[in-house]
Amino acid sequence: MLLAAVLGGIRGWFRARALGGKRLDMIQYATGYAIAFGLLAAIVGIALARLLEP
């Protein structure tokens, strides 16, 4: 989950930079993407744990 959040933050940073954003825009995008990727990883982890539980 932490790895997904870090990768999301990196993805958000580069996305904002590609759109021509300033530093605060990059921080906002990185934060948003990190939260979204972390939440998605948590949901997938919970779903996999429930599916693979004997």
Steps between C-alpha positions, in 0.01 A plus 500: 500500500782739582675420173182576306467835679859593421458400135177698486675804639772475239240454227306804620812715515595420142140541380481852645839585354389378157196728524723797576415532867699691757653342810181520711302344214749214490469449876121498478497250213756280675293498819178421315655221298674355808171487690316347203765236430535413870126463541475285189785279625326460836172399335675251270695359797184451705322339204789262436522407869130417506513301176809299590398425859423129547 
